[in-house]
Amino acid sequence: MLPDLTLPPSLVTLLAAFQPCFTAPSFRTFCALAAGFLTQTGRRTVCGMLTGARLSRVWRHDRAHRFFSHARWSAEGFGLVLADLIVALLVPGGEPVLAAIDDTLFMRTGRKVHAIGWFHDGSAKGPRQVGRGNNWVICAIVVRLPFLSRPVALPVLARLVHKDIKPAPASRLVLARQMTAALARALPGRDIHVVADAAYAGKELRRLPATVNGPPGCAKTPRCTSCPAPAPASAADPAPRANGCRAWPPSQTAPASPRSPCAGTARPPPSRPPSSSACGTAPSGPAPSRSC
């Protein structure tokens, strides 16, 4: 018989929310690996989590490896339970859930790597910012913690970009829409604001649920969902831009919003240096010619 796990009651209460995602043996392994992940100060690999839980000489290592390769549990189901837990504990009631979507490249090489391909890599050095590997689309919930002055993005869902799936490839836009729709179903009654860069603006995002406020699919630049809506155009206030934040006149100040990253004071108009001729003297009459 394997020895029973001894975990703090507060951690047991927190991990109990994920029990419906696993079978009884898999849930016991999950609790051990989660405890090892939290206590491990080195690399948090599979063997590293066993070492952190003080089970590296008690459990067979293949038990932890089979948890990720053969155990019956869904990573997306786990992520949706995690999202519901984050919203319940860290997002005040009545406020919209801010979801950030972006993709990251996991560098891989080899002929037998699943879904490998060439993708954009913003961290690559040189003129060609591309890399070869697996491209993952990540959905994270942005929260504010009382001990930090900046917001924190907590990843909850991830999907792999696959260019060769028939009949339609799993592109970044398709995966972003699917994850956002799954998040909306897992959080009924909560408004969801999605933020992303210009790579996620397309017609596919027009099919988002009604409770999701995301980047418009017809725009090239995503709309800032945290800024106030632009007012109608008038003679005193020029027409605002259709995309992005409102183009406030220089004489006004954008109204501050507690959760708006674009709130702040208006910028003064750019100052132009006095024009000078090629001889170094500032002319007082009409514009001088190119020659002195």
C-alpha positions as CSV (number, residue, x, y, z in Angstrom):
1,M,0.0,0.0,0.0
2,L,1.2,3.5,-0.8
3,P,1.4,5.9,2.1
4,D,-1.4,8.5,2.4
5,L,-0.8,12.0,1.3
6,T,-0.6,14.7,4.0
7,L,-1.5,18.1,2.6
8,P,-2.6,21.3,4.4
9,P,-6.3,21.6,4.8
10,S,-6.4,24.9,2.8
11,L,-4.7,23.3,-0.1
12,V,-7.0,20.2,0.1
13,T,-10.0,22.5,0.0
14,L,-8.7,24.3,-3.1
15,L,-7.8,21.2,-5.0
16,A,-11.2,19.6,-4.2
17,A,-12.7,21.9,-6.9
18,F,-10.9,19.8,-9.5
19,Q,-12.0,16.4,-8.3
20,P,-14.8,16.0,-10.9
21,C,-12.1,16.3,-13.7
22,F,-10.3,13.1,-12.6
23,T,-10.9,9.5,-11.6
24,A,-10.1,8.6,-8.0
25,P,-6.5,7.3,-8.7
26,S,-5.8,10.2,-11.1
27,F,-7.0,12.8,-8.6
28,R,-4.6,11.4,-5.9
29,T,-1.7,11.6,-8.3
30,F,-2.8,15.1,-9.3
31,C,-2.8,16.3,-5.7
32,A,0.7,14.9,-5.2
33,L,2.0,16.6,-8.3
34,A,0.3,19.9,-7.4
35,A,1.9,19.9,-4.0
36,G,5.3,19.0,-5.5
37,F,4.9,21.8,-8.0
38,L,4.3,24.4,-5.2
39,T,7.2,23.2,-3.0
40,Q,9.8,22.6,-5.8
41,T,12.4,25.3,-5.9
42,G,14.2,24.0,-8.9
43,R,13.0,22.8,-12.3
44,R,9.3,21.8,-12.2
45,T,9.5,18.8,-14.5
46,V,7.6,15.6,-13.8
47,C,10.5,14.1,-11.8
48,G,11.0,17.5,-10.2
49,M,7.4,17.6,-8.9
50,L,7.9,14.1,-7.5
51,T,11.0,15.3,-5.7
52,G,9.2,18.4,-4.4
53,A,6.5,16.2,-2.9
54,R,9.1,13.9,-1.3
55,L,7.7,10.9,-3.4
56,S,10.6,10.3,-5.7
57,R,11.7,7.3,-3.7
58,V,8.2,6.1,-2.8
59,W,6.3,6.2,-6.0
60,R,7.4,4.7,-9.3
61,H,8.2,7.5,-11.7
62,D,6.1,6.0,-14.5
63,R,3.0,6.7,-12.4
64,A,3.6,10.4,-12.7
65,H,4.5,10.2,-16.4
66,R,1.4,8.1,-17.2
67,F,-0.8,10.7,-15.6
68,F,0.0,13.1,-18.4
69,S,0.1,10.5,-21.2
70,H,-2.6,7.9,-20.4
71,A,-4.8,9.1,-17.6
72,R,-8.4,9.9,-18.4
73,W,-8.7,13.7,-17.9
74,S,-9.3,16.7,-20.1
75,A,-6.9,19.7,-20.1
76,E,-9.7,21.9,-21.4
77,G,-12.2,20.7,-18.8
78,F,-9.5,21.3,-16.1
79,G,-8.9,24.8,-17.5
80,L,-12.6,25.7,-17.5
81,V,-12.8,24.7,-13.8
82,L,-9.7,26.8,-13.1
83,A,-11.3,29.8,-14.9
84,D,-14.5,29.4,-12.8
85,L,-12.4,29.3,-9.6
86,I,-10.4,32.4,-10.6
87,V,-13.5,34.4,-11.4
88,A,-15.2,33.4,-8.2
89,L,-12.2,34.3,-6.0
90,L,-10.5,37.2,-7.8
91,V,-13.0,39.0,-10.0
92,P,-15.5,41.1,-8.2
93,G,-19.2,40.4,-8.9
94,G,-20.7,42.6,-11.5
95,E,-17.4,43.4,-13.2
96,P,-16.7,42.0,-16.7
97,V,-14.1,39.2,-17.0
98,L,-11.1,40.5,-19.0
99,A,-9.6,37.7,-21.1
100,A,-6.4,38.2,-23.0
101,I,-5.5,36.0,-26.0
102,D,-2.1,35.6,-27.6
103,D,0.0,32.9,-29.1
104,T,3.5,31.7,-28.2
105,L,6.0,29.5,-30.1
106,F,7.5,26.5,-28.5
107,M,10.7,25.7,-30.4
108,R,10.9,22.1,-31.6
109,T,12.9,20.2,-34.2
110,G,12.5,16.8,-35.8
111,R,10.6,15.0,-38.5
112,K,8.0,13.3,-36.2
113,V,7.0,16.3,-34.1
114,H,3.2,16.7,-34.2
115,A,1.8,19.9,-35.7
116,I,5.3,21.4,-36.3
117,G,5.7,24.3,-38.7
118,W,7.1,27.7,-39.3
119,F,5.5,30.6,-37.4
120,H,6.1,34.2,-36.4
121,D,8.5,34.5,-33.5
122,G,8.6,38.0,-32.0
123,S,11.6,37.1,-29.9
124,A,13.7,35.9,-32.8
125,K,16.9,37.8,-33.6
126,G,17.6,39.1,-37.0
127,P,15.5,40.5,-39.9
128,R,13.4,37.3,-40.3
129,Q,11.3,36.9,-37.1
130,V,10.2,33.3,-37.7
131,G,10.8,30.1,-35.9
132,R,10.0,26.4,-36.2
133,G,8.1,24.5,-33.6
134,N,4.6,24.2,-32.0
135,N,2.5,27.4,-31.9
136,W,0.1,27.5,-28.9
137,V,-2.8,30.0,-28.6
138,I,-3.2,30.9,-25.0
139,C,-6.3,32.4,-23.2
140,A,-5.6,34.0,-19.9
141,I,-7.8,35.9,-17.4
142,V,-6.5,39.3,-16.3
143,V,-6.9,39.9,-12.6
144,R,-5.6,42.4,-10.0
145,L,-4.1,41.2,-6.8
146,P,-4.0,43.3,-3.7
147,F,-0.2,42.9,-3.2
148,L,0.7,44.0,-6.8
149,S,0.3,47.3,-8.5
150,R,0.1,45.8,-12.0
151,P,-2.5,43.3,-13.4
152,V,-1.6,39.7,-13.8
153,A,-2.7,37.3,-16.6
154,L,-3.5,33.8,-15.4
155,P,-3.5,31.2,-18.2
156,V,-6.5,28.9,-18.3
157,L,-6.8,27.5,-21.8
158,A,-4.4,26.6,-24.5
159,R,-4.8,25.0,-28.0
160,L,-2.3,23.9,-30.6
161,V,-2.3,25.5,-34.0
162,H,-2.4,22.8,-36.7
163,K,-2.1,23.8,-40.4
164,D,-2.7,20.3,-41.8
165,I,-6.1,19.4,-40.3
166,K,-8.7,18.6,-43.0
167,P,-11.1,19.9,-44.1
168,A,-10.2,23.2,-42.4
169,P,-6.9,24.0,-40.6
170,A,-7.0,25.0,-36.9
171,S,-5.8,28.6,-37.4
172,R,-5.2,31.1,-34.6
173,L,-8.5,32.9,-35.2
174,V,-10.5,29.6,-35.1
175,L,-8.9,28.5,-31.9
176,A,-9.3,31.9,-30.3
177,R,-13.1,31.9,-31.1
178,Q,-13.5,28.3,-29.8
179,M,-11.7,29.0,-26.5
180,T,-13.7,32.3,-26.0
181,A,-17.0,30.5,-26.7
182,A,-16.0,27.7,-24.2
183,L,-15.1,30.3,-21.6
184,A,-18.5,32.0,-22.1
185,R,-20.3,28.7,-21.6
186,A,-18.3,28.0,-18.4
187,L,-19.1,31.5,-17.0
188,P,-22.9,31.9,-17.6
189,G,-24.2,35.4,-16.6
190,R,-20.8,37.0,-16.8
191,D,-19.8,39.5,-19.5
192,I,-16.4,38.7,-21.0
193,H,-14.2,41.4,-22.6
194,V,-11.5,39.9,-24.9
195,V,-8.3,41.8,-25.8
196,A,-5.9,40.7,-28.5
197,D,-3.5,42.2,-31.0
198,A,-4.1,42.9,-34.6
199,A,-3.3,39.3,-35.6
200,Y,-6.7,38.2,-34.1
201,A,-8.9,40.7,-36.0
202,G,-10.9,38.8,-38.6
203,K,-14.4,37.6,-39.7
204,E,-14.1,34.5,-37.5
205,L,-14.6,36.6,-34.4
206,R,-18.0,37.8,-35.6
207,R,-19.3,34.5,-34.4
208,L,-18.6,35.1,-30.7
209,P,-21.5,34.7,-28.2
210,A,-23.6,37.7,-27.2
211,T,-22.0,38.0,-23.8
212,V,-18.5,38.4,-25.3
213,N,-17.2,41.8,-26.2
214,G,-14.2,41.3,-28.4
215,P,-12.2,42.8,-31.2
216,P,-14.5,43.5,-34.2
217,G,-13.9,41.2,-37.1
218,C,-14.1,43.8,-39.7
219,A,-11.4,46.0,-38.2
220,K,-7.6,45.7,-38.8
221,T,-6.9,46.9,-35.2
222,P,-8.7,45.5,-32.2
223,R,-10.9,47.9,-30.3
224,C,-9.9,48.7,-26.7
225,T,-12.8,47.2,-24.7
226,S,-11.7,49.0,-21.5
227,C,-12.0,52.6,-22.8
228,P,-15.3,54.6,-22.9
229,A,-17.3,54.5,-26.1
230,P,-16.7,57.4,-28.5
231,A,-19.2,60.1,-28.7
232,P,-21.0,61.1,-32.0
233,A,-19.0,63.4,-34.2
234,S,-19.7,67.1,-34.0
235,A,-18.2,70.3,-35.3
236,A,-16.3,70.9,-32.1
237,D,-15.2,67.3,-31.6
238,P,-13.8,65.6,-34.7
239,A,-15.0,62.2,-35.7
240,P,-13.2,59.6,-33.6
241,R,-11.3,56.7,-35.1
242,A,-13.4,53.6,-35.9
243,N,-10.7,51.3,-34.4
244,G,-8.6,51.6,-31.3
245,C,-9.2,54.1,-28.5
246,R,-11.0,57.4,-28.9
247,A,-9.0,60.2,-30.5
248,W,-9.7,62.9,-27.9
249,P,-9.0,66.5,-28.9
250,P,-5.8,68.0,-27.5
251,S,-7.8,70.5,-25.5
252,Q,-9.7,67.8,-23.6
253,T,-8.8,65.0,-21.2
254,A,-10.0,61.5,-21.7
255,P,-12.3,60.4,-18.8
256,A,-10.4,58.1,-16.5
257,S,-11.7,54.6,-15.9
258,P,-10.4,52.5,-13.0
259,R,-9.7,49.5,-15.3
260,S,-8.8,51.4,-18.4
261,P,-5.2,51.0,-19.5
262,C,-5.6,54.0,-21.9
263,A,-6.9,56.5,-19.3
264,G,-4.7,59.5,-18.6
265,T,-4.1,63.1,-19.5
266,A,-4.3,64.5,-23.0
267,R,-1.1,64.9,-24.9
268,P,-0.1,68.4,-25.9
269,P,0.2,69.1,-29.6
270,P,3.6,68.4,-31.0
271,S,5.8,71.4,-31.1
272,R,7.5,72.1,-34.4
273,P,11.0,73.6,-34.4
274,P,11.3,77.0,-36.1
275,S,12.2,76.5,-39.8
276,S,15.6,77.8,-40.7
277,S,17.3,78.4,-44.0
278,A,20.4,76.6,-45.1
279,C,22.5,79.5,-43.9
280,G,21.3,79.1,-40.3
281,T,19.1,82.2,-40.0
282,A,15.4,82.1,-39.4
283,P,13.6,83.9,-42.2
284,S,10.8,86.3,-41.3
285,G,9.2,86.6,-44.7
286,P,8.0,83.9,-47.1
287,A,9.6,80.4,-47.2
288,P,13.1,80.6,-48.5
289,S,14.3,78.7,-51.5
290,R,16.7,75.8,-51.3
291,S,19.7,77.9,-52.2
292,C,21.0,80.8,-50.0
